[in-house]
């Protein structure tokens, strides 16, 4: 009965088996899916917290790390650990860089810093927030790659880590890893390549003959790489690896407690309990796929990518942004008559799930081999959505298009943060409310926007202190008394 209820709940989720969900799920086929479930469930109760008790997990983790290192052109000295996903891998890389910086720099001014492109994954901002680093974000060039000259200028004596992407998620381009690596090596600063998205795809793309710039341990200045096995490694969630050039970097990731009454407690990564299922499924996926399997899936994925890019370019009012170095198609409008967020609303109504982006306004497709079957239907619906939006310009002020359009134009990011904070409080509060992102603005929302317009981000202090009390907001707006 309960299992049937769970299956009914799942019916309302995104349809990923038929390729109608363009992110979040990386699905090879039903045979591999069933195989992963069996591999995962074989180690359902095992716990990698103690590798002395569960030697099987330690061996599988070690082999996943070694296979990943070899795929990314690491030598025998490359070491690393598995993690629960890309965010934990990035957290660990930033934490290790901070610890190394503290040990190398006995005296320094201010807090340690992270230098990264504006397009770097938000997990780096989260890591800096958790571990007390300051982030210096560097602007992008017209090709959406980081401006290397600006990056060099952002580096100073407190820089603990430089980071870049291969490729960056939003626009699917690889940052200039070779140029950054040479600079980082000269300055003796650790350089992390975030290949969470592309680490298990770009190596096979290269083998198929695509011309890509070096992005991995072939670049001498690269000291660490993160890569998600549960994305294009087609493993079960959550499984990622964080790799370091040698133990002189990895050792700073470890946490060891020697005085706890419960005993000596060493921890290789952020997690305490380390579920055995994802470790086992990652090992099984990589062994089962092998080079032949990954090449086959990569070939089909790139066929889908190229068909999507070609189809988008044929639609009047749309253009492809970036999307040169991997399994990403990023689409924007090139016509004032075509509001891209309104187009996405139309596609959502037809059962497609895709990600909206900003700066610039666009939508994102993470493409897998499974999407090849859906490309013709998607392009037909995309053409119809563009035609409908062009014929109905009022749509840009309706639904989610209105919310995303408004957020993109708000000059005070504190207002955006405050609004999202309230949405999250509702979702994770006692009632677990699902937000109505397309609903009309309330009186409170209108007052908050006026307060932000008058005081800018300084208004955040008022809002946070008094929790958006309508009376307090009105008091702050003299003309509303």
DRENDO-478289 format. One record per atom (N, C-alpha, C): residue in three letters; z, x, y. Coordinates in steps of 0.001 Angstrom, whole numbers, plus 500000, padded with zeros to 6 digits. Layout:
! residues N
alaZXY/...
//
This chain:
! residues 481
unk500000500822498800/unk500000500000500000/unk500000500863501261/unk500903501851501296/unk500966502741502455/unk499691503553502604/unk499159504041501498/unk497923504821501556/unk496767503965502058/unk496737502713501647/unk495694501810502121/unk495840501578503623/unk497084501443504091/unk497323501276505523/unk496856502504506299/unk497101503688505740/unk496661504923506390/unk495139504990506467/unk494475504571505410/unk493007504584505423/unk492461503606506464/unk493135502471506626/unk492717501507507643/unk492894502083509051/unk493994502799509273/unk494209503440510573/unk493117504459510863/unk492698505173509843/unk491681506211510009/unk490317505624510354/unk490086504378510002/unk488791503753510272/unk488456503726511757/unk489486503750512609/unk489258503707514062/unk489032505100514654/unk489142506134513838/unk488966507506514331/unk487483507845514486/unk487242509015515094/unk485874509477515271/unk485159509662513941/unk483887509312513915/unk483074509419512701/unk482474510824512626/unk483104511709511871/unk482621513083511796/unk481736513330510574/unk481900512540509544/unk481070512757508354/unk479583512552508660/unk479282511598509543/unk477885511312509870/unk477415512069511109/unk478228513026511568/unk477810513881512670/unk477898513240514038/unk478734512204514200/unk478825511513515484/unk479997512005516336/unk480735512969515833/unk481811513620516590/unk481413515076516806/unk481318515501518071/unk480720516795518408/unk481761517865518720/unk482939517765518158/unk483952518809518265/unk485064518464517286/unk486063519322517189/unk487306519064516453/unk487210519209514934/unk486100518806514324/unk485970518862512867/unk484751519699512501/unk484937520614511547/unk483858521504511093/unk483668521248509598/unk482642520471509311/unk482443519885507976/unk481178520448507357/unk481326521022506170/unk480161521580505479/unk479446520494504672/unk480130519947503686/unk479604518827502905/unk480752518285502058/unk480505517202501349/unk481584516535500613/unk482086517385499454/unk481199518133498811/unk481620518985497700/unk482594520061498189/unk482268520710499306/unk483151521734499852/unk484453521110500354/unk484359519922500929/unk485540519204501417/unk486520518941500277/unk486019518442499161/unk486883518168498005/unk487468519462497434/unk486646520511497424/unk487117521817496944/unk488269522338497806/unk488133522199499138/unk489186522651500040/unk490479521885499811/unk490377520577499613/unk491581519785499380/unk492313520262498125/unk491571520557497081/unk492214521024495850/unk492843522393496043/unk492129523301496719/unk492687524635496985/unk493946524534497841/unk493887523696498870/unk495033523510499765/unk496221522936499008/unk495976521898498219/unk497073521215497551/unk497660522009496399/unk496903522976495883/unk497442523849494844/unk498629524651495377/unk498603524940496686/unk499697525696497312/unk500391524843498377/unk500461523547498107/unk501007522590499061/unk502466522895499433/unk503283523330498476/unk504719523537498711/unk505097524988498957/unk504197525919498702/unk504527527337498866/unk504707527683500348/unk505521528695500611/unk505906529040501981/unk505751530541502194/unk504840530901503114/unk504592532318503390/unk505671532977504215/unk506756532252504538/unk507860532849505279/unk508400534082504571/unk508482534019503252/unk508989535160502470/unk507904535664501528/unk507187536710501923/unk506097537216501086/unk506589537880499806/unk507895538171499730/unk508435538748498497/unk508574537675497416/unk508781536432497848/unk508895535329496896/unk507517534793496519/unk506660534634497528/unk505318534109497280/unk504287535216497491/unk504227536086496493/unk503316537236496561/unk501854536790496569/unk501585535610495997/unk500209535102495967/unk499696534876497385/unk500540534291498219/unk500133534040499600/unk499938535337500366/unk500818536306500140/unk500677537590500829/unk499360538253500453/unk499003538165499166/unk497739538771498724/unk496550538044499348/unk496594536703499354/unk495467535958499921/unk495350536196501422/unk496478536225502130/unk496427536505503562/unk495846537889503820/unk496279538860503041/unk495783540224503200/unk494271540281502985/unk493776539557501987/unk492345539585501703/unk491544538831502767/unk492107537741503312/unk491437537042504413/unk491317537959505623/unk492389538678505929/unk492369539618507052/unk491340540715506814/unk491301541259505604/unk490375542355505307/unk488924541866505361/unk488637540699504784/unk487268540170504822/unk486837539878506264/unk487762539351507050/unk487450539051508456/unk487189540327509236/unk488004541356508982/unk487832542631509678/unk486481543249509355/unk486091543220508099/unk484799543784507714/unk483649542986508331/unk483767541668508388/unk482740540831509001/unk482558541183510474/unk483667541570511129/unk483639541900512553/unk483575543410512789/unk483066544133511802/unk482777545560511896/unk484014546414512169/unk485138545998511613/unk486339546816511711/unk486385547851510608/unk487014548992510886/unk487148550020509857/unk488414549781509046/unk488769550742508188/unk489908550568507291/unk491235550492508022/unk491282550909509283/unk492533550877510038/unk492815549534510682/unk491815548644510735/unk492021547344511369/unk493019546525510546/unk493977545930511246/unk495035545151510607/unk495186543821511343/unk495969542909510774/unk496176541637511437/unk496962540676510587/unk497068539455511065/unk497762538397510336/unk496972537106510458/unk497296536179509575/unk496798534827509738/unk497757534053510637/unk497240533034511312/unk498051532161512154/unk497641530717511896/unk498292529802512600/unk498026528377512400/unk496792527900513148/unk496197528750513983/unk495019528345514743/unk494762529300515886/unk493708529016516645/unk493312529918517716/unk494373530097518777/unk495076529021519114/unk496103529149520148/unk497198530110519721/unk497659530003518479/unk498688530939518031/unk498148532364517973/unk496901532536517567/unk496312533882517553/unk496309534478518956/unk495942533672519940/unk495906534147521325/unk497312534402521846/unk498240533500521519/unk499639533728521899/unk500124535071521378/unk499803535378520143/unk500278536620519544/unk499640537844520187/unk498344537748520514/unk497670538876521164/unk498270539156522537/unk498575538096523288/unk499166538272524618/unk500585538795524498/unk501347538254523548/unk502726538730523341/unk502740540200522949/unk501849540594522052/unk501797541996521624/unk501432542917522783/unk500487542465523625/unk500093543276524779/unk501249543427525761/unk502014542349525946/unk503161542425526852/unk504205543408526335/unk504502543341525032/unk505504544243524460/unk505044545697524539/unk503776545920524256/unk503234547288524350/unk503326547800525779/unk502998546929526743/unk503049547304528149/unk504471547691528546/unk505435546911528121/unk506833547193528472/unk507303548523527902/unk506846548841526717/unk507283550092526099/unk506576551299526710/unk505338551103527140/unk504597552222527732/unk504941552441529199/unk505266551354529909/unk505542551447531337/unk507030551201531576/unk507785552238531606/unk509229552084531804/unk509548551594533211/unk508693551939534166/unk508883551502535539/unk507573550868536010/unk507655549639536490/unk506475549011537070/unk506933547956538079/unk506056547640538990/unk506380546676540037/unk505863545292539653/unk506712544267539792/unk506280542911539514/unk506180542629538026/unk505545541501537690/unk505430541088536303/unk504132541606535686/unk504119541755534365/unk502868542173533713/unk501784541129533945/unk500524541571533943/unk499421540682534302/unk498340540651533229/unk497655539521533186/unk496510539309532318/unk495302539067533208/unk494217539792532969/unk492979539623533728/unk491937539008532801/unk491366537878533226/unk490439537157532355/unk489472536311533180/unk488320535961532612/unk487362535102533313/unk487921533698533540/unk487395533003534537/unk487770531612534760/unk487444530742533548/unk486495531179532748/unk486067530406531580/unk486895530700530339/unk487866531598530421/unk488652531955529238/unk489385530726528723/unk489639530671527439/unk490287529492526864/unk491664529277527474/unk492029527998527630/unk493306527666528277/unk494508528200527505/unk494328528568526235/unk495446529130525472/unk495967530415526111/unk495124531138526844/unk495600532346527527/unk496541531977528672/unk496216530906529395/unk497124530433530430/unk498438529967529833/unk498361529305528683/unk499571528861527994/unk500411530062527558/unk499744531071527004/unk500456532275526569/unk501129532968527741/unk500421533076528862/unk501014533701530043/unk502205532902530534/unk502106531583530478/unk503205530708530885/unk504422530922529981/unk504189531003528676/unk505286531194527727/unk505928532577527848/unk505119533595528038/unk505610534972527935/unk505782535670529277/unk505624534928530377/unk505958535473531679/unk504964536465532246/unk503684536254532012/unk502656537090532620/unk502008536341533789/unk501504537079534719/unk500692536516535793/unk499229536628535380/unk498467535560535600/unk497043535589535247/unk496207535770536497/unk495310536722536456/unk494309536902537503/unk492966536425536932/unk492550535248537377/unk491290534693536895/unk490128535237537723/unk489068535621537021/unk487918536273537647/unk486741535305537654/unk486003535201538766/unk484877534252538843/unk483729534621537907/unk482872533632537684/unk481700533803536820/unk480461534017537660/unk479465534640537052/unk478158534759537690/unk477345533502537469/unk476117533518537952/unk475237532358537814/unk474900532053536356/unk475044533052535483/unk474752532846534057/unk475988532430533272/unk477094532145533976/unk478362531704533395/unk479116532823532676/unk478626534055532776/unk479370535196532259/unk480262535759533367/unk481330536423532973/unk482264536932533968/unk481604537988534842/unk481958538003536105/unk481508539022537052/unk482314540297536781/unk481686541284536170/unk482413542476535737/unk482956543278536921/unk482200543365538002/unk482700544085539180/unk483968543421539718/unk483973542092539751/unk485171541374540203/unk486329541576539234/unk486014541644537954/unk487059541898536952/unk487696543267537170/unk486873544265537420/unk487403545610537648/unk488311545636538869/unk487930544899539899/unk488758544864541114/unk490089544145540881/unk490128543232539912/unk491354542476539633/unk492379543288538855/unk491931544359538210/unk492834545190537402/unk493683546073538306/unk494968546204537959/unk495865547082538708/unk496882547700537758/unk497867548366538307/unk498830549103537460/unk499710548188536623/unk499735546902536922/unk500531545971536137/unk499714545206535101/unk498434545551534970/unk497586544849534001/unk497989545236532581/unk498454544254531817/unk498862544489530432/unk497751544194529441/unk496780543349529842/unk495713542943528924/unk494516542430529714/unk493334542790529240/unk492080542199529704/unk491551541338528562/unk491003540171528893/unk490453539291527858/unk489078538785528275/unk488240538525527282/unk486920537937527507/unk486541537169526250/unk485397536480526280/unk485054535537525212/unk483749535891524513/unk483689535521523224/unk482462535712522454/unk482293534554521461/unk481605533491521839/unk481238533157523214/unk482346532329523856/unk482236532082525167/unk483181531168525781/unk482795529747525383/unk483805528908525238/unk483614527578524656/unk482772526663525530/unk483015526691526844/unk482425525680527714/unk480906525734527758/unk480336526948527871/unk478894527067528099/unk478174527871527023/unk478918528398526049/unk478283529062524918/unk477592530366525237/unk478215531208526101/unk477653532529526393/unk478706533602526119/unk478226534780525744/unk479099535913525468/unk479293536715526752/unk480539536985527097/unk480808537839528253/unk480300539257528000/unk480136540076529031/unk479628541458528849/unk480678542359528175/unk480818542199526873/unk481888542872526133/unk481753544397526188/unk480530544903526052/unk480345546364526065/unk480787546965527396/unk480374546354528489/unk480699546886529812/unk482201546804530086/unk482797545676529717/unk484241545528529906/unk484998546499529000/unk484522546652527767/unk485180547547526821/unk485195548982527290/unk484076549437527857/unk484023550820528365/unk485028551015529492/unk485141550020530360/unk486098550099531469/unk487535550073530947/unk487829549161530020/unk489183549050529477/unk489605550329528767/unk488667550931528025/unk488981552173527318/unk489275553297528305/unk488497553377529364/unk488716554412530377/unk490071554244531062/unk490474552991531286/unk491738552716531962/unk492918552644530995/unk492653552777529698/unk493696552688528662/unk494435551350528747/unk493674550262528820/unk494228548911528865/unk493723548150527635/unk494601547499526881/unk494136546700525736/unk493129545646526164/unk492143545411525316/unk491071544462525614/unk490922543521524422/unk491207542241524667/unk491123541240523607/unk489847540423523742/unk489137540276522642/unk487951539416522596/unk488335538115521896/unk488246537011522640/unk488505535711522054/unk487238535231521353/unk487217535419520039/unk486105534942519215/unk486588533815518308/unk487591533071518780/unk488090531949517991/unk486947531011517638/unk486086530745518608/unk484977529820518401/unk483823530467517652/unk483497531702517993/unk482293532314517440/unk482495533377516384/unk483744533728516091/unk483988534848515188/unk483414534683513800/unk483380533453513308/unk482826533192511983/unk481418532610512054/unk480781532780513219/unk479408532298513374/unk478469533393513851/unk478866534128514890/unk477982535141515470/unk477543536213514470/unk478419536697513571/unk477957537718512618/unk476789537236511751/unk476831535959511362/unk475756535421510517/unk474526535103511358/unk474740534728512596/unk473630534517513514/unk472849535826513704/unk473582536916513836/unk472932538234513943/unk472129538551512702/unk472707538278511535/unk472018538585510282/unk470735537781510123/unk470673536626510789/unk469459535811510742/unk468403536302511720/unk468732537334512500/unk467746537929513384/unk467877537563514849/unk468886536806515217/unk469086536462516634/unk469595537687517380/unk469106537873518576/unk469450539045519379/unk470725538756520175/unk471814539368519778/unk473095539179520448/unk473659540525520879/unk474367540571522005/unk475004541833522414/unk476212542109521524/unk476563543366521306/unk477763543685520517/unk478999543038521140/unk479847542484520289/unk480999541732520796/unk482277542023520018/unk482204542860518975/unk483346543003518079/unk483849544438518059/unk484383544902516925/unk484974546241516871/unk483940547361516955/unk482661547031516996/unk481651548054517279/unk481813548586518701/unk482413547801519579/unk482667548230520956/unk483989548981520972/unk483979550289521265/unk485208551098521138/unk486391550574521938/unk486141549961523093/unk487253549516523921/unk487922548242523456/unk487331547540522496/unk487943546311521975/unk489129546679521101/unk490305546170521456/unk491515546506520698/unk492017545353519844/unk491589544115520133/unk492001542984519297/unk490979541862519395/unk490938541040518341/unk489999539914518259/unk490707538746517592/unk490487537546518103/unk490948536335517426/unk489734535568516910/unk489851534997515711/unk488737534254515105/unk489302533156514216/unk488790531939514374/unk489313530795513626/unk488554530582512328/unk489282530665511212/unk488663530403509915/unk488405528904509746/unk489199528073510425/unk489037526618510256/unk487926526043511135/unk487215526896511877/unk486014526419512575/unk484807526769511702/unk484043527779512091/unk482818528075511351/unk483054528894510082/unk484337529143509772/unk484666529652508439/unk484778528518507446/unk484735527273507950/unk484761526051507141/unk485950526018506187/unk487124526409506719/unk488369526317505974/unk489133525084506430/unk490258524817505783/unk491108523697506186/unk491936524098507401/unk492293523120508226/unk493172523387509361/unk494601523571508853/unk495449524418509526/unk495062525313510550/unk495080526740510049/unk493990527425510269/unk493838528795509781/unk493017529621510754/unk493620530691511253/unk492953531622512160/unk493429533018511799/unk492739534017512336/unk493208535397512187/unk493269536048513562/unk494251536922513741/unk494283537807514902/unk494268539225514350/unk493289539999514786/unk493046541343514259/unk493266542380515356/unk493795543543514965/unk494025544649515896/unk493360545903515361/unk492958546767516282/unk492242547983515877/unk493079548854514952/unk494379548861515151/unk495260549611514250/unk496696549121514446/unk497601549675513658/unk498986549215513662/unk499705549502514975/unk499222550437515776/unk499886550723517047/unk499852549518517986/unk498924548577517736/unk498873547338518515/unk499596546204517787/unk499311546044516491/unk499899544934515735/unk501423544994515709/unk502018546174515663/unk503476546266515520/unk504204545554516658/unk503563545411517802/unk504205544744518930/unk504179543221518780/unk503460542717517797/unk503438541280517531/unk504674540834516755/unk505240541723515941/unk506328541355515040/unk507616541023515794/unk508395540129515197/unk509749539866515678/unk510710540129514526/unk511759540905514787/unk512716541261513738/unk514129541075514264/unk514911540271513551/unk516327540093513875/unk517165540720512765/unk518130541552513139/unk518946542252512130/unk520399541790512085/unk520832540946513045/unk522260540623513153/unk522601539171512831/unk521629538368512478/unk521882536957512176/unk522724536832510903/unk523747535962510891/unk524551535796509673/unk523729535371508458/unk522568534742508718/unk521726534326507603/unk520949535454506964/unk521058536648507512/unk520379537798506928/unk519378538421507881/unk518778539508507464/unk517730540155508255/unk516497539266508225/unk515934539029509404/unk514860538043509521/unk513661538660510224/unk512664539081509470/unk511419539560510093/unk510385538439510144/unk509607538382511214/unk508575537350511357/unk507305537988511897/unk506181537860511181/unk504952538522511625/unk504237537792512760/unk504474536478512891/unk503764535688513904/unk504722534673514502/unk504218533670515205/unk505097532728515904/unk505817531792514953/unk505174531420513862/unk505759530431512961/unk506909531015512152/unk507840530148511770/unk508854530511510787/unk508279530172509426/unk508427528916509024/unk507745528451507823/unk506238528612508009/unk505598529207507031/unk504158529418507086/unk503544528678505893/unk502993527474506126/unk502495526646505022/unk501475527374504154/unk501653527242502852/unk500769527949501936/unk499390527348501839/unk499282526028502054/unk497995525364501895/unk496878525941502739/unk497068526083504064/unk495982526631504887/unk495608528069504527/unk496594528879504133/unk496299530257503726/unk495413530245502488/unk495813529443501502/unk495055529380500251/unk493663528810500477/unk493567527764501297/unk492262527138501536/unk491330528074502296/unk491878528881503219/unk491052529850503945/unk490494530892502984/unk491350531405502131/unk490925532393501135/unk489838531792500230/unk490086530555499769/unk489137529906498863/unk487808529632499569/unk487863529209500832/unk486630528912501567/unk485778530157501722/unk486401531262502097/unk485637532492502316/unk485067533022501011/unk485851532941499942/unk485355533411498647/unk484216532527498145/unk484356531218498322/unk483345530289497807/unk482058530356498620/unk482190530442499925/unk481008530473500794/unk480218531754500605/unk480886532877500753/unk480203534155500678/unk479108534266501733/unk478429535377501750/unk477383535598502745/unk476267534566502633/unk475876534244501424/unk474780533298501220/unk475116531926501788/unk476341531453501542/unk476752530142502031/unk476826530089503543/unk477399531134504153/unk477512531154505614/unk476140531259506276/unk475254532038505700/unk473909532144506270/unk473176530808506199/unk473326530091505104/unk472667528789504948/unk473156527805506006/unk474482527748506208/unk475044526822507187/unk474679527233508614/unk474659528529508867/unk474298529011510203/unk472844528689510524/unk471974528852509543/unk470549528541509745/unk470370527066510105/unk471048526179509385/unk470943524743509671/unk471554524412511040/unk472654525076511377/unk473297524838512674/unk472366525215513809/unk471742526382513717/unk470841526820514784/unk469587525943514859/unk469163525402513744/unk468059524448513765/unk468456523218514579/unk469704522768514384/unk470194521619515149/unk470347521968516630/unk470877523163516920/unk471052523605518311/unk469713523623519035/unk468716524221518412/unk467412524365519058/unk466719523010519237/unk466903522112518273/unk466330520773518403/unk467004520006519542/unk468325520157519668/unk469051519495520756/unk468625520042522118/unk468561521356522239/unk468167521960523514/unk466765521523523922/unk465863521545522970/unk464490521138523254/unk464434519667523663/unk465205518830522946/unk465209517409523255/unk465815517106524614/unk466890517782524962/unk467537517568526262/unk466586517956527392/unk465883519072527233/unk464975519537528289/unk463798518589528509/unk463510517754527529/unk462418516786527685/unk462865515522528424/unk464165515371528638/unk464681514164529283/unk464798514403530786/unk464062513644531554/unk464088513757533008/unk465487513412533523/unk466077514332534294/unk467410514106534849/unk468488514961534206/unk468138515674533132/unk469119516512532432/unk468661517965532383/unk469641518868532227/unk469354520276532027/unk470399520871531098/unk470032521972530452/unk470944522712529577/unk471561523848530382/unk472885523976530309/unk473587525082530972/unk473981526123529934/unk473720527393530216/unk474136528445529288/unk473550528224527916/unk474443528075526924/unk474043527711525560/unk473053528700524960/unk473310529986525138/unk472375530997524630/unk472923531792523448/unk474244531800523269/unk474843532740522317/unk475697532048521266/unk475156531048520614/unk475948530427519567/unk475719528950519421/unk476661528273518758/unk476466526875518355/unk476921525867519401/unk476573526100520675/unk476991525234521770/unk475769524690522486/unk475827523417522846/unk474847522850523765/unk475641522205524896/unk475462522716526107/unk476143522210527293/unk475102521534528178/unk475339520275528533/unk474337519465529226/unk474894518977530558/unk474092519096531617/unk474448518619532954/unk473297517816533524/unk473573517161534636/unk472533516405535338/unk471850517294536368/unk470553517111536545/unk469848517782537646/unk469222516758538592/unk469800515538538578/unk469302514469539434/unk470467513693540030/unk470442513407541323/unk471513512605541924/unk471555511183541382/unk470495510767540721/unk470440509416540162/unk471088509320538790/unk471446510471538212/unk472005510482536856/unk473399511090536899/unk474416510237536891/unk475800510700536842/unk476120511056535387/unk476440512316535131/unk476578512780533746/unk477762512130533045/unk478835511836533796/unk479983511174533174/unk479660509733532801/unk478840509066533604/unk478407507709533258/unk477525507739532012/unk476707508784531871/unk475901508953530655/unk476807509065529440/unk477884509866529571/unk478819510021528455/unk479474508687528103/unk479817507886529123/unk480384506563528854/unk479432505728527992/unk478146505786528306/unk477165505029527532/unk477087505536526085/unk477166506845525917/unk477129507410524560/unk478393507057523786/unk479540507066524471/unk480788506648523809/unk480674505215523293/unk480068504373524092/unk479925502967523700/unk479052502811522463/unk478201503792522199/unk477342503758521012/unk477965504482519824/unk479225504919519970/unk479925505523518848/unk479881507032518772/unk479403507695519839/unk479381509155519864/unk480662509672520546/unk481216510753520023/unk482385511391520624/unk482015512805521057/unk482080513060522382/unk481743514374522910/unk482654514690524088/unk482733515949524457/unk483710516409525440/unk483105516485526837/unk483803515899527812/unk483437516063529216/unk483967517405529714/unk483233518003530642/unk483649519266531250/unk483504519169532765/unk484118520118533456/unk484058520148534916/unk483748521555535402/unk483375521639536681/unk483097522932537337/unk482022523758536627/unk480802523246536465/unk480265521990536971/unk480416520834535983/unk480225519609536484/unk480298518428535630/unk479235518531534536/unk479670518296533301/unk478755518445532169/unk479411517841530936/unk478675517818529829/unk479309517508528547/unk478932518578527539/unk479761518672526504/unk479712519797525570/unk479513519288524153/unk478652519964523405/unk478456519684521991/unk478765520952521193/unk479758520888520312/unk479982521957519336/unk479190521574518092/unk478149522322517799/unk477176521917516789/unk477476522591515455/unk477412521823514379/unk477537522363513029/unk476302521979512221/unk476213522519511014/unk475093522173510142/unk475065520675509858/unk476220520058509789/unk476302518632509500/unk475673517775510594/unk475549518325511805/unk474973517554512911/unk473451517451512845/unk472834518265512013/unk471368518244511955/unk470850516839511638/unk471544516130510751/unk471142514772510372/unk471202513795511543/unk472073514091512537/unk472322513144513620/unk471497513419514868/unk470783514539514917/unk470083514941516143/unk469072513895516614/unk468187513383515774/unk467208512405516271/unk467854511171516886/unk468865510618516221/unk469533509422516738/unk470259509730518044/unk470890510906518119/unk471604511266519335/unk470645511388520515/unk469531512056520321/unk468571512234521420/unk467983510898521869/unk467743509978520927/unk467257508647521293/unk468292507925522159/unk469552507981521734/unk470614507313522496/unk470842507999523838/unk470685509310523873/unk470843510036525135/unk469763509614526128/unk468531509506525680/unk467451509054526562/unk467735507649527098/unk468181506760526210/unk468492505394526628/unk469656505379527619/unk470658506237527402/unk471810506301528302/unk471384506763529690/unk470543507775529762/unk470052508270531056/unk469252507188531771/unk468373506506531047/unk467563505444531657/unk468466504332532196/unk469495503993531439/unk470392502906531842/unk471193503294533082/unk471695504517533115/unk472484504977534261/unk471613505059535509/unk470382505528535348/unk469479505596536498/unk469195504196537046/unk469106503229536161/unk468819501852536585/unk470059501131537120/unk471243501698536832/unk472500501070537259/unk473399502113537919/unk473097502501539152/unk473874503551539822/unk475337503199540027/unk475667501902539973/unk477066501506540162/unk477962501971539015/unk477366502390537892/unk478157502794536729/unk479001504035536989/unk478613504847537966/unk479394506057538208/unk480774505750538770/unk481026504522539192/unk482340504153539697/unk483108503292538709/unk482665503271537452/unk483318502456536441/unk483792503325535281/unk484723502756534495/unk485147503379533253/unk485660504788533417/unk485520505580532338/unk486004506956532372/unk485184507802533331/unk483941507403533601/unk483132508155534563/unk483815508197535911/unk484444507083536296/unk485138507042537582/unk486300508013537599/unk487108508031536509/unk488275508905536474/unk487868510380536523/unk486885510763535681/unk486485512164535657/unk485802512569536957/unk485014511657537515/unk484378511953538784/unk485389512152539886/unk486423511310539913/unk487472511429540920/unk488232512743540767/unk488614513052539534/unk489375514275539291/unk488591515500539729/unk487286515488539473/unk486461516642539831/unk486417516870541336/unk486618515783542121/unk486501515886543571/unk487840516097544270/unk488970515903543559/unk490277516040544207/unk490509517509544550/unk490723517841545826/unk490907519246546193/unk492266519788545794/unk493232518908545550/unk494591519349545239/unk494815519237543739/unk494841520372543053/unk494952520327541593/unk496322519836541157/unk497315519927542082/unk498626519387541757/unk498574517898541504/unk497709517187542222/unk497563515745542015/unk497017515465540622/unk496051516263540215/unk495486516095538874/unk496549516372537825/unk497281517472537998/unk498315517842537036/unk499376516751536937/unk499766516202538097/unk500789515160538095/unk500298513935537338/unk499039513540537563/unk498486512364536894/unk498428512571535384/unk497972513757534955/unk497894514042533516/unk499292514094532914/unk500250514649533667/unk501639514684533203/unk502131513270532895/unk501843512305533783/unk502289510937533574/unk501610510306532356/unk500325510625532160/unk499619510117530978/unk500279510637529705/unk500620511941529689/unk501244512535528503/unk502636511968528259/unk503378511735529337/unk504704511142529182/unk504595509768528525/unk503548509027528884/unk503337507724528263/unk502949507827526802/unk502053508766526501/unk501583508920525125/unk502675509395524181/unk503531510289524661/unk504548510877523795/unk505940510300524049/unk506011509247524844/unk507272508574525095/unk507650507633523964/unk508762506892524121/unk509246506007523045/unk508226504974522598/unk507390504499523524/unk506420503449523173/unk505101503993522653/unk504843505292522877/unk503605505897522393/unk502365505197522891/unk502299504917524189/unk501182504156524742/unk499888504966524741/unk498802504338524299/unk497480504944524419/unk496986504670525839/unk496622505695526611/unk496263505482528012/unk494954504732528175/unk494883503911529220/unk493637503243529587/unk492978504078530681/unk492158505045530263/unk491569505962531233/unk490549505289532125/unk490075504141531716/unk489079503451532530/unk489658502324533357/unk491002502175533355/unk491629501087534082/unk491615501312535584/unk491904500239536317/unk491943500341537765/unk493206501059538215/unk493128501724539367/unk494274502434539906/unk495356501445540318/unk496617501794540022/unk497734500952540405/unk498117501240541849/unk499051500421542384/unk499535500662543743/unk500219502017543820/unk500969502362542766/unk501627503672542743/unk500596504794542817/unk499514504658542024/unk498483505697542027/unk497890505859543419/unk497660504733544083/unk497080504776545424/unk498022505480546401/unk499309505186546288/unk500284505824547168/unk500377507328546899/unk500344507688545614/unk500400509112545253/unk499207509853545847/unk498021509244545755/unk496835509894546290/unk496948510070547802/unk497536509077548492/unk497708509204549940/unk498699510320550268/unk499758510404549466/unk500744511457549684/unk500106512830549503/unk499291512962548457/unk498610514227548215/unk497636514545549344/unk496960513529549828/unk496000513734550900/unk496699514242552169/unk497929513777552407/unk498662514172553613/unk499303515551553467/unk499909515808552293/unk500701517027552137/unk500093518051551170/unk499004517695550502/unk498412518624549547/unk499360518880548384/unk499273520078547803/unk500098520386546639/unk501582520494546976/unk501936520553548263/unk503355520548548635/unk504017519233548233/unk503211518196548105/unk503750516894547720/unk504295516903546299/unk503901517888545495/unk504380517947544119/unk505899518010544061/unk506507518724544991/unk507965518822544990/unk508618517465545156/unk508067516651546046/unk508608515304546257/unk508432514467544993/unk507244514512544437/unk506950513687543273/unk507797514078542065/unk507950515381541832/unk508715515835540680/unk510204515550540850/unk510715515714542077/unk512145515520542317/unk512525514058542155/unk511694513164542661/unk512044511755542648/unk511257510946541627/unk510532511648540761/unk509816511004539664/unk508926509845540129/unk508203510119541236/unk507188509174541693/unk507758507812542065/unk509015507780542569/unk509590506525543029/unk508748505959544161/unk508341504693544029/unk507474504075545021/unk508136504089546399/unk509452503848546440/unk510147503805547716/unk510128505170548392/unk510360506229547594/unk510366507577548155/unk508989507939548680/unk507959507579547927/unk506596507872548362/unk506302507150549674/unk506714505901549775/unk506483505145551006/unk507228505782552174/unk508442506300551906/unk509200506966552964/unk508476508207553451/unk507744508859552540/unk507027510078552914/unk505742509768553678/unk505349508502553646/unk504148508076554354/unk504564507136555485/unk504782507653556686/unk505324506848557777/unk504542505554558034/unk503210505627557884/unk502426504439558209/unk502549503339557142/unk503229503681556024/unk503398502690554971/unk504732501976555062/unk505589502365555997/unk506912501747556105/unk506781500279556495/
//
